[in-house]
Amino acid sequence: MTQRKVVRSDTLFCIRTMEAELAIQEFLGYVVVQLIKHPEEASVVHEKDGERHLYKIRLHPDDAGRVIGRNGKTIGAIRSLAIASAQRHGIRIDVEIEDAED
């Protein structure tokens, strides 16, 4: 006879939320590194403030324009994909860009 471990639904939700948070952070890091010239200076930091999740993309100052794109279209597309993924998991996020000098 095998023993079954009972997992509470709120615990399972918490685990799935943490997995989604990590997946979004990895996605942002992967996409950004493909666009920039100084990938060694890029990082994505995740901060949680209550219900809001903030992902800060830290870049070399020369790379910020590449990620922002003309009229903000590149970062807008990246944000849209990240937000759509987060919404599937019931997470509210925002994505910001910071220069490494900030």
Biopython code that builds the backbone (N, CA, C, O; Angstrom):
import numpy as np
from Bio.PDB.StructureBuilder import StructureBuilder

atoms = [
    (1, "MET", "N", (0.838, -1.164, 0.000)),
    (1, "MET", "CA", (0.000, 0.000, 0.000)),
    (1, "MET", "C", (0.896, 1.245, 0.000)),
    (1, "MET", "O", (1.826, 1.354, 0.800)),
    (2, "THR", "N", (0.605, 2.165, -0.895)),
    (2, "THR", "CA", (1.401, 3.388, -0.970)),
    (2, "THR", "C", (0.741, 4.487, -0.160)),
    (2, "THR", "O", (-0.483, 4.574, -0.057)),
    (3, "GLN", "N", (1.582, 5.308, 0.401)),
    (3, "GLN", "CA", (1.062, 6.432, 1.167)),
    (3, "GLN", "C", (0.923, 7.637, 0.246)),
    (3, "GLN", "O", (1.789, 7.908, -0.587)),
    (4, "ARG", "N", (-0.153, 8.332, 0.409)),
    (4, "ARG", "CA", (-0.377, 9.542, -0.373)),
    (4, "ARG", "C", (-0.204, 10.750, 0.530)),
    (4, "ARG", "O", (-0.734, 10.816, 1.639)),
    (5, "LYS", "N", (0.542, 11.683, 0.021)),
    (5, "LYS", "CA", (0.759, 12.908, 0.777)),
    (5, "LYS", "C", (-0.328, 13.908, 0.394)),
    (5, "LYS", "O", (-0.556, 14.174, -0.786)),
    (6, "VAL", "N", (-0.973, 14.441, 1.376)),
    (6, "VAL", "CA", (-2.027, 15.416, 1.140)),
    (6, "VAL", "C", (-1.389, 16.798, 1.058)),
    (6, "VAL", "O", (-0.689, 17.232, 1.973)),
    (7, "VAL", "N", (-1.643, 17.477, -0.050)),
    (7, "VAL", "CA", (-1.128, 18.830, -0.239)),
    (7, "VAL", "C", (-2.317, 19.776, -0.261)),
    (7, "VAL", "O", (-3.240, 19.616, -1.059)),
    (8, "ARG", "N", (-2.284, 20.749, 0.611)),
    (8, "ARG", "CA", (-3.373, 21.724, 0.661)),
    (8, "ARG", "C", (-3.355, 22.579, -0.593)),
    (8, "ARG", "O", (-2.295, 22.849, -1.157)),
    (9, "SER", "N", (-4.524, 23.001, -1.022)),
    (9, "SER", "CA", (-4.631, 23.778, -2.256)),
    (9, "SER", "C", (-3.917, 25.120, -2.153)),
    (9, "SER", "O", (-3.360, 25.591, -3.144)),
    (10, "ASP", "N", (-3.919, 25.754, -0.967)),
    (10, "ASP", "CA", (-3.218, 27.032, -0.837)),
    (10, "ASP", "C", (-1.707, 26.848, -0.916)),
    (10, "ASP", "O", (-1.003, 27.732, -1.404)),
    (11, "THR", "N", (-1.202, 25.712, -0.443)),
    (11, "THR", "CA", (0.223, 25.409, -0.560)),
    (11, "THR", "C", (0.584, 25.178, -2.012)),
    (11, "THR", "O", (1.613, 25.662, -2.485)),
    (12, "LEU", "N", (-0.249, 24.445, -2.719)),
    (12, "LEU", "CA", (-0.009, 24.178, -4.133)),
    (12, "LEU", "C", (-0.044, 25.470, -4.936)),
    (12, "LEU", "O", (0.770, 25.660, -5.840)),
    (13, "PHE", "N", (-0.976, 26.358, -4.617)),
    (13, "PHE", "CA", (-1.055, 27.656, -5.292)),
    (13, "PHE", "C", (0.220, 28.455, -5.059)),
    (13, "PHE", "O", (0.740, 29.083, -5.982)),
    (14, "CYS", "N", (0.722, 28.434, -3.834)),
    (14, "CYS", "CA", (1.941, 29.167, -3.489)),
    (14, "CYS", "C", (3.136, 28.629, -4.277)),
    (14, "CYS", "O", (3.957, 29.406, -4.764)),
    (15, "ILE", "N", (3.235, 27.317, -4.403)),
    (15, "ILE", "CA", (4.327, 26.703, -5.159)),
    (15, "ILE", "C", (4.226, 27.091, -6.624)),
    (15, "ILE", "O", (5.232, 27.449, -7.237)),
    (16, "ARG", "N", (3.044, 27.027, -7.188)),
    (16, "ARG", "CA", (2.867, 27.396, -8.597)),
    (16, "ARG", "C", (3.158, 28.876, -8.821)),
    (16, "ARG", "O", (3.713, 29.250, -9.854)),
    (17, "THR", "N", (2.788, 29.710, -7.867)),
    (17, "THR", "CA", (3.068, 31.140, -7.981)),
    (17, "THR", "C", (4.568, 31.390, -7.968)),
    (17, "THR", "O", (5.070, 32.184, -8.763)),
    (18, "MET", "N", (5.285, 30.727, -7.080)),
    (18, "MET", "CA", (6.739, 30.888, -7.021)),
    (18, "MET", "C", (7.393, 30.404, -8.306)),
    (18, "MET", "O", (8.338, 31.025, -8.793)),
    (19, "GLU", "N", (6.899, 29.300, -8.860)),
    (19, "GLU", "CA", (7.424, 28.803, -10.130)),
    (19, "GLU", "C", (7.173, 29.812, -11.246)),
    (19, "GLU", "O", (8.045, 30.036, -12.085)),
    (20, "ALA", "N", (6.002, 30.415, -11.262)),
    (20, "ALA", "CA", (5.671, 31.418, -12.279)),
    (20, "ALA", "C", (6.555, 32.648, -12.130)),
    (20, "ALA", "O", (7.024, 33.196, -13.128)),
    (21, "GLU", "N", (6.789, 33.089, -10.895)),
    (21, "GLU", "CA", (7.657, 34.246, -10.656)),
    (21, "GLU", "C", (9.058, 33.992, -11.196)),
    (21, "GLU", "O", (9.639, 34.859, -11.848)),
    (22, "LEU", "N", (9.595, 32.823, -10.930)),
    (22, "LEU", "CA", (10.929, 32.466, -11.411)),
    (22, "LEU", "C", (10.950, 32.358, -12.930)),
    (22, "LEU", "O", (11.901, 32.811, -13.567)),
    (23, "ALA", "N", (9.923, 31.769, -13.512)),
    (23, "ALA", "CA", (9.856, 31.624, -14.969)),
    (23, "ALA", "C", (9.809, 32.990, -15.653)),
    (23, "ALA", "O", (10.445, 33.180, -16.690)),
    (24, "ILE", "N", (9.072, 33.931, -15.095)),
    (24, "ILE", "CA", (8.999, 35.278, -15.666)),
    (24, "ILE", "C", (10.359, 35.958, -15.576)),
    (24, "ILE", "O", (10.795, 36.612, -16.523)),
    (25, "GLN", "N", (11.024, 35.805, -14.444)),
    (25, "GLN", "CA", (12.352, 36.400, -14.277)),
    (25, "GLN", "C", (13.340, 35.811, -15.286)),
    (25, "GLN", "O", (14.120, 36.548, -15.889)),
    (26, "GLU", "N", (13.313, 34.506, -15.471)),
    (26, "GLU", "CA", (14.198, 33.858, -16.441)),
    (26, "GLU", "C", (13.862, 34.284, -17.866)),
    (26, "GLU", "O", (14.765, 34.502, -18.675)),
    (27, "PHE", "N", (12.582, 34.404, -18.179)),
    (27, "PHE", "CA", (12.162, 34.847, -19.510)),
    (27, "PHE", "C", (12.703, 36.239, -19.802)),
    (27, "PHE", "O", (13.281, 36.473, -20.864)),
    (28, "LEU", "N", (12.516, 37.168, -18.859)),
    (28, "LEU", "CA", (12.993, 38.534, -19.059)),
    (28, "LEU", "C", (14.507, 38.559, -19.251)),
    (28, "LEU", "O", (15.015, 39.266, -20.122)),
    (29, "GLY", "N", (15.218, 37.795, -18.443)),
    (29, "GLY", "CA", (16.674, 37.735, -18.577)),
    (29, "GLY", "C", (17.102, 37.204, -19.928)),
    (29, "GLY", "O", (18.016, 37.747, -20.549)),
    (30, "TYR", "N", (16.454, 36.151, -20.390)),
    (30, "TYR", "CA", (16.803, 35.550, -21.680)),
    (30, "TYR", "C", (16.567, 36.529, -22.827)),
    (30, "TYR", "O", (17.439, 36.703, -23.679)),
    (31, "VAL", "N", (15.413, 37.161, -22.857)),
    (31, "VAL", "CA", (15.075, 38.078, -23.951)),
    (31, "VAL", "C", (16.028, 39.268, -23.967)),
    (31, "VAL", "O", (16.528, 39.650, -25.025)),
    (32, "VAL", "N", (16.278, 39.846, -22.812)),
    (32, "VAL", "CA", (17.134, 41.028, -22.740)),
    (32, "VAL", "C", (18.552, 40.715, -23.208)),
    (32, "VAL", "O", (19.145, 41.496, -23.951)),
    (33, "VAL", "N", (19.092, 39.593, -22.784)),
    (33, "VAL", "CA", (20.466, 39.229, -23.160)),
    (33, "VAL", "C", (20.608, 39.093, -24.673)),
    (33, "VAL", "O", (21.684, 39.351, -25.213)),
    (34, "GLN", "N", (19.556, 38.697, -25.358)),
    (34, "GLN", "CA", (19.614, 38.551, -26.815)),
    (34, "GLN", "C", (19.715, 39.901, -27.523)),
    (34, "GLN", "O", (20.135, 39.954, -28.678)),
    (35, "LEU", "N", (19.341, 40.978, -26.861)),
    (35, "LEU", "CA", (19.263, 42.293, -27.493)),
    (35, "LEU", "C", (20.463, 43.201, -27.227)),
    (35, "LEU", "O", (20.647, 44.189, -27.937)),
    (36, "ILE", "N", (21.267, 42.896, -26.239)),
    (36, "ILE", "CA", (22.261, 43.863, -25.759)),
    (36, "ILE", "C", (23.694, 43.476, -26.101)),
    (36, "ILE", "O", (23.979, 42.344, -26.492)),
    (37, "LYS", "N", (24.595, 44.457, -25.942)),
    (37, "LYS", "CA", (26.018, 44.248, -26.223)),
    (37, "LYS", "C", (26.831, 43.895, -24.980)),
    (37, "LYS", "O", (27.944, 43.384, -25.099)),
    (38, "HIS", "N", (26.299, 44.157, -23.804)),
    (38, "HIS", "CA", (27.018, 43.902, -22.552)),
    (38, "HIS", "C", (26.206, 42.951, -21.664)),
    (38, "HIS", "O", (25.729, 43.361, -20.606)),
    (39, "PRO", "N", (26.045, 41.693, -22.076)),
    (39, "PRO", "CA", (25.199, 40.781, -21.292)),
    (39, "PRO", "C", (25.747, 40.484, -19.895)),
    (39, "PRO", "O", (24.992, 40.131, -18.989)),
    (40, "GLU", "N", (27.053, 40.629, -19.726)),
    (40, "GLU", "CA", (27.654, 40.350, -18.420)),
    (40, "GLU", "C", (27.217, 41.366, -17.358)),
    (40, "GLU", "O", (27.324, 41.099, -16.161)),
    (41, "GLU", "N", (26.729, 42.519, -17.795)),
    (41, "GLU", "CA", (26.293, 43.553, -16.854)),
    (41, "GLU", "C", (24.775, 43.606, -16.693)),
    (41, "GLU", "O", (24.253, 44.499, -16.026)),
    (42, "ALA", "N", (24.081, 42.673, -17.289)),
    (42, "ALA", "CA", (22.617, 42.664, -17.218)),
    (42, "ALA", "C", (22.143, 41.742, -16.100)),
    (42, "ALA", "O", (22.734, 40.693, -15.842)),
    (43, "SER", "N", (21.075, 42.153, -15.452)),
    (43, "SER", "CA", (20.445, 41.298, -14.447)),
    (43, "SER", "C", (18.973, 41.670, -14.328)),
    (43, "SER", "O", (18.564, 42.786, -14.648)),
    (44, "VAL", "N", (18.198, 40.710, -13.862)),
    (44, "VAL", "CA", (16.778, 40.949, -13.604)),
    (44, "VAL", "C", (16.543, 40.657, -12.130)),
    (44, "VAL", "O", (16.799, 39.551, -11.654)),
    (45, "VAL", "N", (16.057, 41.652, -11.423)),
    (45, "VAL", "CA", (15.817, 41.531, -9.990)),
    (45, "VAL", "C", (14.311, 41.531, -9.755)),
    (45, "VAL", "O", (13.582, 42.361, -10.298)),
    (46, "HIS", "N", (13.862, 40.588, -8.941)),
    (46, "HIS", "CA", (12.436, 40.468, -8.619)),
    (46, "HIS", "C", (12.209, 40.982, -7.207)),
    (46, "HIS", "O", (12.874, 40.549, -6.266)),
    (47, "GLU", "N", (11.270, 41.905, -7.064)),
    (47, "GLU", "CA", (10.879, 42.416, -5.753)),
    (47, "GLU", "C", (9.370, 42.269, -5.612)),
    (47, "GLU", "O", (8.619, 42.467, -6.567)),
    (48, "LYS", "N", (8.945, 41.921, -4.407)),
    (48, "LYS", "CA", (7.509, 41.774, -4.164)),
    (48, "LYS", "C", (7.086, 42.781, -3.109)),
    (48, "LYS", "O", (7.694, 42.884, -2.043)),
    (49, "ASP", "N", (6.029, 43.525, -3.426)),
    (49, "ASP", "CA", (5.481, 44.513, -2.506)),
    (49, "ASP", "C", (3.987, 44.249, -2.393)),
    (49, "ASP", "O", (3.194, 44.754, -3.188)),
    (50, "GLY", "N", (3.619, 43.463, -1.411)),
    (50, "GLY", "CA", (2.217, 43.080, -1.256)),
    (50, "GLY", "C", (1.787, 42.179, -2.398)),
    (50, "GLY", "O", (2.359, 41.108, -2.603)),
    (51, "GLU", "N", (0.784, 42.609, -3.136)),
    (51, "GLU", "CA", (0.281, 41.828, -4.273)),
    (51, "GLU", "C", (1.039, 42.127, -5.562)),
    (51, "GLU", "O", (0.898, 41.402, -6.547)),
    (52, "ARG", "N", (1.833, 43.179, -5.559)),
    (52, "ARG", "CA", (2.516, 43.626, -6.773)),
    (52, "ARG", "C", (3.913, 43.024, -6.849)),
    (52, "ARG", "O", (4.652, 43.005, -5.864)),
    (53, "HIS", "N", (4.257, 42.536, -8.024)),
    (53, "HIS", "CA", (5.589, 42.008, -8.285)),
    (53, "HIS", "C", (6.289, 42.958, -9.250)),
    (53, "HIS", "O", (5.752, 43.287, -10.307)),
    (54, "LEU", "N", (7.481, 43.392, -8.882)),
    (54, "LEU", "CA", (8.235, 44.313, -9.713)),
    (54, "LEU", "C", (9.492, 43.612, -10.207)),
    (54, "LEU", "O", (10.263, 43.064, -9.419)),
    (55, "TYR", "N", (9.687, 43.635, -11.509)),
    (55, "TYR", "CA", (10.896, 43.090, -12.119)),
    (55, "TYR", "C", (11.716, 44.258, -12.634)),
    (55, "TYR", "O", (11.282, 44.996, -13.518)),
    (56, "LYS", "N", (12.917, 44.422, -12.067)),
    (56, "LYS", "CA", (13.807, 45.506, -12.477)),
    (56, "LYS", "C", (14.894, 44.922, -13.372)),
    (56, "LYS", "O", (15.633, 44.023, -12.971)),
    (57, "ILE", "N", (14.976, 45.448, -14.583)),
    (57, "ILE", "CA", (16.007, 45.026, -15.525)),
    (57, "ILE", "C", (17.142, 46.026, -15.406)),
    (57, "ILE", "O", (16.985, 47.199, -15.746)),
    (58, "ARG", "N", (18.289, 45.559, -14.922)),
    (58, "ARG", "CA", (19.459, 46.428, -14.762)),
    (58, "ARG", "C", (20.402, 46.193, -15.931)),
    (58, "ARG", "O", (20.761, 45.058, -16.244)),
    (59, "LEU", "N", (20.797, 47.295, -16.573)),
    (59, "LEU", "CA", (21.580, 47.222, -17.801)),
    (59, "LEU", "C", (22.749, 48.186, -17.785)),
    (59, "LEU", "O", (22.772, 49.150, -17.020)),
    (60, "HIS", "N", (23.721, 47.906, -18.644)),
    (60, "HIS", "CA", (24.784, 48.866, -18.938)),
    (60, "HIS", "C", (24.104, 50.067, -19.597)),
    (60, "HIS", "O", (23.172, 49.882, -20.380)),
    (61, "PRO", "N", (24.546, 51.295, -19.301)),
    (61, "PRO", "CA", (23.884, 52.484, -19.868)),
    (61, "PRO", "C", (23.781, 52.470, -21.396)),
    (61, "PRO", "O", (22.817, 52.995, -21.954)),
    (62, "ASP", "N", (24.763, 51.876, -22.075)),
    (62, "ASP", "CA", (24.727, 51.828, -23.537)),
    (62, "ASP", "C", (23.647, 50.890, -24.070)),
    (62, "ASP", "O", (23.253, 50.997, -25.231)),
    (63, "ASP", "N", (23.169, 49.979, -23.239)),
    (63, "ASP", "CA", (22.206, 48.970, -23.691)),
    (63, "ASP", "C", (20.748, 49.360, -23.461)),
    (63, "ASP", "O", (19.846, 48.743, -24.028)),
    (64, "ALA", "N", (20.513, 50.363, -22.647)),
    (64, "ALA", "CA", (19.127, 50.727, -22.312)),
    (64, "ALA", "C", (18.318, 51.063, -23.559)),
    (64, "ALA", "O", (17.165, 50.649, -23.678)),
    (65, "GLY", "N", (18.905, 51.804, -24.480)),
    (65, "GLY", "CA", (18.198, 52.179, -25.705)),
    (65, "GLY", "C", (17.818, 50.991, -26.557)),
    (65, "GLY", "O", (16.767, 50.992, -27.198)),
    (66, "ARG", "N", (18.670, 49.972, -26.570)),
    (66, "ARG", "CA", (18.372, 48.766, -27.348)),
    (66, "ARG", "C", (17.154, 48.035, -26.787)),
    (66, "ARG", "O", (16.332, 47.520, -27.545)),
    (67, "VAL", "N", (17.040, 47.991, -25.479)),
    (67, "VAL", "CA", (15.923, 47.282, -24.853)),
    (67, "VAL", "C", (14.643, 48.121, -24.923)),
    (67, "VAL", "O", (13.551, 47.578, -25.093)),
    (68, "ILE", "N", (14.777, 49.420, -24.793)),
    (68, "ILE", "CA", (13.597, 50.283, -24.880)),
    (68, "ILE", "C", (13.055, 50.297, -26.303)),
    (68, "ILE", "O", (11.847, 50.179, -26.508)),
    (69, "GLY", "N", (13.938, 50.440, -27.286)),
    (69, "GLY", "CA", (13.516, 50.441, -28.683)),
    (69, "GLY", "C", (12.922, 51.770, -29.104)),
    (69, "GLY", "O", (12.714, 52.666, -28.286)),
    (70, "ARG", "N", (12.655, 51.879, -30.389)),
    (70, "ARG", "CA", (12.094, 53.118, -30.929)),
    (70, "ARG", "C", (10.690, 53.334, -30.370)),
    (70, "ARG", "O", (9.817, 52.474, -30.482)),
    (71, "ASN", "N", (10.500, 54.493, -29.772)),
    (71, "ASN", "CA", (9.217, 54.863, -29.152)),
    (71, "ASN", "C", (8.761, 53.866, -28.086)),
    (71, "ASN", "O", (7.567, 53.764, -27.806)),
    (72, "GLY", "N", (9.697, 53.134, -27.493)),
    (72, "GLY", "CA", (9.359, 52.191, -26.430)),
    (72, "GLY", "C", (8.680, 50.921, -26.900)),
    (72, "GLY", "O", (8.100, 50.192, -26.095)),
    (73, "LYS", "N", (8.744, 50.647, -28.194)),
    (73, "LYS", "CA", (8.024, 49.484, -28.722)),
    (73, "LYS", "C", (8.625, 48.158, -28.261)),
    (73, "LYS", "O", (7.889, 47.205, -28.005)),
    (74, "THR", "N", (9.951, 48.085, -28.152)),
    (74, "THR", "CA", (10.574, 46.820, -27.749)),
    (74, "THR", "C", (10.223, 46.477, -26.307)),
    (74, "THR", "O", (9.761, 45.371, -26.028)),
    (75, "ILE", "N", (10.436, 47.413, -25.390)),
    (75, "ILE", "CA", (10.102, 47.130, -23.992)),
    (75, "ILE", "C", (8.599, 46.949, -23.829)),
    (75, "ILE", "O", (8.159, 46.186, -22.969)),
    (76, "GLY", "N", (7.818, 47.628, -24.633)),
    (76, "GLY", "CA", (6.366, 47.441, -24.586)),
    (76, "GLY", "C", (5.963, 46.019, -24.942)),
    (76, "GLY", "O", (5.088, 45.434, -24.305)),
    (77, "ALA", "N", (6.606, 45.470, -25.963)),
    (77, "ALA", "CA", (6.317, 44.089, -26.361)),
    (77, "ALA", "C", (6.777, 43.105, -25.292)),
    (77, "ALA", "O", (6.076, 42.142, -24.983)),
    (78, "ILE", "N", (7.958, 43.352, -24.727)),
    (78, "ILE", "CA", (8.472, 42.477, -23.664)),
    (78, "ILE", "C", (7.530, 42.518, -22.462)),
    (78, "ILE", "O", (7.197, 41.476, -21.897)),
    (79, "ARG", "N", (7.104, 43.710, -22.073)),
    (79, "ARG", "CA", (6.165, 43.847, -20.949)),
    (79, "ARG", "C", (4.858, 43.116, -21.230)),
    (79, "ARG", "O", (4.329, 42.427, -20.358)),
    (80, "SER", "N", (4.342, 43.265, -22.436)),
    (80, "SER", "CA", (3.070, 42.620, -22.788)),
    (80, "SER", "C", (3.152, 41.112, -22.642)),
    (80, "SER", "O", (2.232, 40.492, -22.109)),
    (81, "LEU", "N", (4.235, 40.518, -23.105)),
    (81, "LEU", "CA", (4.401, 39.066, -22.982)),
    (81, "LEU", "C", (4.528, 38.642, -21.521)),
    (81, "LEU", "O", (3.921, 37.655, -21.105)),
    (82, "ALA", "N", (5.314, 39.384, -20.742)),
    (82, "ALA", "CA", (5.490, 39.039, -19.333)),
    (82, "ALA", "C", (4.178, 39.198, -18.559)),
    (82, "ALA", "O", (3.842, 38.354, -17.729)),
    (83, "ILE", "N", (3.447, 40.266, -18.827)),
    (83, "ILE", "CA", (2.174, 40.502, -18.139)),
    (83, "ILE", "C", (1.152, 39.434, -18.506)),
    (83, "ILE", "O", (0.415, 38.959, -17.641)),
    (84, "ALA", "N", (1.101, 39.052, -19.774)),
    (84, "ALA", "CA", (0.161, 38.005, -20.198)),
    (84, "ALA", "C", (0.465, 36.689, -19.497)),
    (84, "ALA", "O", (-0.448, 35.987, -19.063)),
    (85, "SER", "N", (1.738, 36.356, -19.387)),
    (85, "SER", "CA", (2.122, 35.129, -18.691)),
    (85, "SER", "C", (1.753, 35.209, -17.214)),
    (85, "SER", "O", (1.236, 34.246, -16.648)),
    (86, "ALA", "N", (2.013, 36.342, -16.597)),
    (86, "ALA", "CA", (1.710, 36.509, -15.173)),
    (86, "ALA", "C", (0.211, 36.426, -14.905)),
    (86, "ALA", "O", (-0.210, 35.840, -13.907)),
    (87, "GLN", "N", (-0.590, 37.006, -15.786)),
    (87, "GLN", "CA", (-2.041, 36.995, -15.593)),
    (87, "GLN", "C", (-2.602, 35.580, -15.615)),
    (87, "GLN", "O", (-3.588, 35.293, -14.936)),
    (88, "ARG", "N", (-1.992, 34.709, -16.376)),
    (88, "ARG", "CA", (-2.452, 33.313, -16.401)),
    (88, "ARG", "C", (-2.302, 32.655, -15.040)),
    (88, "ARG", "O", (-2.993, 31.684, -14.730)),
    (89, "HIS", "N", (-1.391, 33.191, -14.227)),
    (89, "HIS", "CA", (-1.140, 32.636, -12.898)),
    (89, "HIS", "C", (-1.700, 33.519, -11.787)),
    (89, "HIS", "O", (-1.444, 33.280, -10.607)),
    (90, "GLY", "N", (-2.464, 34.535, -12.169)),
    (90, "GLY", "CA", (-3.071, 35.413, -11.175)),
    (90, "GLY", "C", (-2.095, 36.356, -10.495)),
    (90, "GLY", "O", (-2.316, 36.764, -9.355)),
    (91, "ILE", "N", (-1.023, 36.702, -11.184)),
    (91, "ILE", "CA", (0.009, 37.572, -10.617)),
    (91, "ILE", "C", (-0.047, 38.925, -11.314)),
    (91, "ILE", "O", (-0.208, 39.002, -12.531)),
    (92, "ARG", "N", (0.090, 39.995, -10.526)),
    (92, "ARG", "CA", (0.163, 41.352, -11.084)),
    (92, "ARG", "C", (1.626, 41.777, -11.079)),
    (92, "ARG", "O", (2.279, 41.766, -10.036)),
    (93, "ILE", "N", (2.139, 42.155, -12.258)),
    (93, "ILE", "CA", (3.548, 42.525, -12.351)),
    (93, "ILE", "C", (3.728, 43.869, -13.043)),
    (93, "ILE", "O", (2.827, 44.395, -13.697)),
    (94, "ASP", "N", (4.934, 44.398, -12.867)),
    (94, "ASP", "CA", (5.383, 45.565, -13.608)),
    (94, "ASP", "C", (6.851, 45.327, -13.938)),
    (94, "ASP", "O", (7.563, 44.655, -13.191)),
    (95, "VAL", "N", (7.296, 45.881, -15.056)),
    (95, "VAL", "CA", (8.675, 45.718, -15.506)),
    (95, "VAL", "C", (9.274, 47.105, -15.675)),
    (95, "VAL", "O", (8.710, 47.957, -16.362)),
    (96, "GLU", "N", (10.430, 47.326, -15.040)),
    (96, "GLU", "CA", (11.132, 48.602, -15.139)),
    (96, "GLU", "C", (12.547, 48.369, -15.640)),
    (96, "GLU", "O", (13.111, 47.288, -15.470)),
    (97, "ILE", "N", (13.114, 49.399, -16.261)),
    (97, "ILE", "CA", (14.503, 49.347, -16.714)),
    (97, "ILE", "C", (15.313, 50.325, -15.887)),
    (97, "ILE", "O", (14.897, 51.461, -15.660)),
    (98, "GLU", "N", (16.487, 49.867, -15.435)),
    (98, "GLU", "CA", (17.411, 50.719, -14.697)),
    (98, "GLU", "C", (18.770, 50.661, -15.373)),
    (98, "GLU", "O", (19.185, 49.600, -15.837)),
    (99, "ASP", "N", (19.467, 51.787, -15.433)),
    (99, "ASP", "CA", (20.860, 51.769, -15.863)),
    (99, "ASP", "C", (21.689, 51.182, -14.738)),
    (99, "ASP", "O", (21.312, 51.282, -13.570)),
    (100, "ALA", "N", (22.818, 50.570, -15.078)),
    (100, "ALA", "CA", (23.693, 49.995, -14.061)),
    (100, "ALA", "C", (24.226, 51.070, -13.121)),
    (100, "ALA", "O", (24.607, 50.766, -11.990)),
    (101, "GLU", "N", (24.257, 52.319, -13.573)),
    (101, "GLU", "CA", (24.763, 53.418, -12.751)),
    (101, "GLU", "C", (23.769, 53.854, -11.692)),
    (101, "GLU", "O", (24.167, 54.497, -10.720)),
    (102, "ASP", "N", (22.468, 53.526, -11.841)),
    (102, "ASP", "CA", (21.439, 53.951, -10.873)),
    (102, "ASP", "C", (21.641, 53.300, -9.526)),
    (102, "ASP", "O", (20.868, 53.545, -8.600)),
]
sb = StructureBuilder()
sb.init_structure("model")
sb.init_model(0)
sb.init_chain("A")
sb.init_seg("    ")
for serial, (resi, resn, name, xyz) in enumerate(atoms, 1):
    if name == "N":
        sb.init_residue(resn, " ", resi, " ")
    sb.init_atom(name, np.array(xyz, "f"), 0.0, 1.0, " ", f" {name:<3s}", serial, name[0])
structure = sb.get_structure()
